[in-house]
Amino acid sequence: MRGKILFVFGLAMGYVLGARAGRERYQQIKAGAEKIWMDPRVQEQVHTVEDFVKDKAPDLAEKATTAAKKVVSTVRNARDDKGE
């Protein structure tokens, strides 16, 4: 379901960005997009995603820090092996 919503949203955004139908048509599309965005079902999914991200962000930050430290260590070791 989320994929379908994103696909429709992408189509709408592409049309808005590429449309040359004038300001009136742009306003119609914008109003339609806002109506969809404010739909309670869409907002429910937005809140679900926000909660998921808030829950997972600390774990991802820790993993990213660990991975970055590993990369730095690997680069330092490679430079030391070359004698730089």
C-alpha positions, 0 to 999 in steps of 0.5 A: 500500500505504501508503495502505491501511495509513494508512486501516486505522490511521485507521479503528481509531483512529476506532473506539477514540476513538469506541467506547463498548464499555467498557474490555475492548473498548478493550484488545482494540483497543489490543492489535490495533493494537500487534500491527499496529504491531509487524509487521516489514512495518510497521516496515520501512515506518516505517524507510523513511519515517524515512530519507526524512525524515532525508534530505530535512529539511535541504533543506526547512529551507533552502527554508523559510528562503529562503521566509520571508526572501522573505516578510519582504522582500515585506512590508517593501517593501509597507510602504515603498511605503505610506510607513509 
